[in-house]
Amino acid sequence: MKSEVISKLTDQAVDKKRSVVVSGHRTSVSLEPVFWEQLGVLAAKQRISVNELVTRIDQRKSGSLTSAIRVFVLKSVQQKLRTVRAVSDAGLPYPR
């Protein structure tokens, strides 16, 4: 069991390089699978493509695109967690 968990975490730590189109230009980005998965979820929630979401992130970044994507995903997850906690603290059911 413990070795399975470690193996899964190790697999998640390996960057996956993917091609994306940013403002009409093809480039590659290396991210861990968990970031690619969450980026896809966030794009779907906004009803836009991953390429469009990455373009929007790119337009607001100040450092590397890879770092900007990781920070964007992390902040999105943190915001959702704050929302869930606030709803829970208010004793309300969280809408799924």
C-alpha positions as CSV (number, residue, x, y, z in Angstrom):
1,M,0.0,0.0,0.0
2,K,2.7,2.5,1.0
3,S,4.8,1.7,-2.0
4,E,1.7,2.2,-4.3
5,V,1.2,5.7,-2.9
6,I,4.9,6.5,-3.3
7,S,4.8,5.2,-6.8
8,K,1.7,7.3,-7.7
9,L,3.3,10.4,-6.2
10,T,6.6,9.7,-8.1
11,D,4.6,9.4,-11.3
12,Q,2.9,12.7,-10.6
13,A,6.3,14.4,-10.1
14,V,7.4,13.7,-13.6
15,D,6.9,16.6,-16.0
16,K,4.8,16.1,-19.1
17,K,5.7,18.3,-22.0
18,R,2.8,19.3,-24.2
19,S,2.4,21.7,-27.1
20,V,0.1,24.6,-26.6
21,V,-0.8,27.6,-28.8
22,V,-0.4,30.9,-27.0
23,S,-1.6,33.9,-28.9
24,G,-1.5,32.0,-32.1
25,H,2.1,30.8,-31.6
26,R,2.9,27.1,-30.8
27,T,5.2,26.5,-27.8
28,S,5.8,23.7,-25.4
29,V,5.2,23.7,-21.7
30,S,6.4,21.1,-19.1
31,L,4.1,20.6,-16.1
32,E,3.4,17.7,-13.7
33,P,0.3,15.7,-14.7
34,V,-1.7,17.0,-11.8
35,F,-1.3,20.6,-13.1
36,W,-2.3,19.6,-16.6
37,E,-5.4,17.9,-15.2
38,Q,-6.4,20.9,-13.1
39,L,-5.7,23.3,-15.9
40,G,-8.1,21.3,-18.1
41,V,-10.8,21.4,-15.3
42,L,-10.4,25.1,-14.9
43,A,-10.6,25.7,-18.7
44,A,-13.8,23.5,-18.9
45,K,-15.4,25.5,-16.1
46,Q,-14.9,28.6,-18.1
47,R,-16.0,26.9,-21.3
48,I,-12.8,27.7,-23.1
49,S,-9.9,25.6,-24.4
50,V,-6.7,25.0,-22.5
51,N,-4.9,27.0,-25.2
52,E,-7.2,30.0,-24.5
53,L,-6.7,29.7,-20.8
54,V,-2.9,29.5,-21.2
55,T,-3.0,32.5,-23.5
56,R,-4.9,34.5,-20.8
57,I,-2.4,33.4,-18.2
58,D,0.5,34.3,-20.5
59,Q,-0.9,37.8,-21.0
60,R,-0.8,38.5,-17.2
61,K,2.5,36.8,-16.4
62,S,5.6,38.4,-15.2
63,G,7.9,35.4,-15.1
64,S,8.1,32.1,-17.0
65,L,4.9,30.7,-18.5
66,T,5.3,27.4,-16.6
67,S,5.6,29.1,-13.3
68,A,2.6,31.4,-14.1
69,I,0.5,28.3,-14.9
70,R,1.5,26.6,-11.6
71,V,0.7,29.7,-9.6
72,F,-2.6,30.2,-11.4
73,V,-3.7,26.6,-10.7
74,L,-2.6,26.8,-7.1
75,K,-4.4,30.1,-6.5
76,S,-7.6,28.7,-8.1
77,V,-7.5,25.6,-5.8
78,Q,-6.8,27.9,-2.8
79,Q,-9.8,30.1,-3.7
80,K,-12.1,27.0,-4.0
81,L,-10.9,25.8,-0.6
82,R,-11.7,29.2,1.0
83,T,-15.1,29.1,-0.6
84,V,-15.8,25.6,0.7
85,R,-14.7,26.5,4.2
86,A,-16.8,29.7,4.2
87,V,-19.9,27.8,3.1
88,S,-19.2,25.0,5.6
89,D,-18.6,27.5,8.4
90,A,-22.0,29.1,7.6
91,G,-23.6,25.7,7.9
92,L,-24.8,25.7,4.3
93,P,-24.5,22.8,1.9
94,Y,-21.9,23.3,-0.8
95,P,-23.3,23.3,-4.3
96,R,-21.4,20.8,-6.5
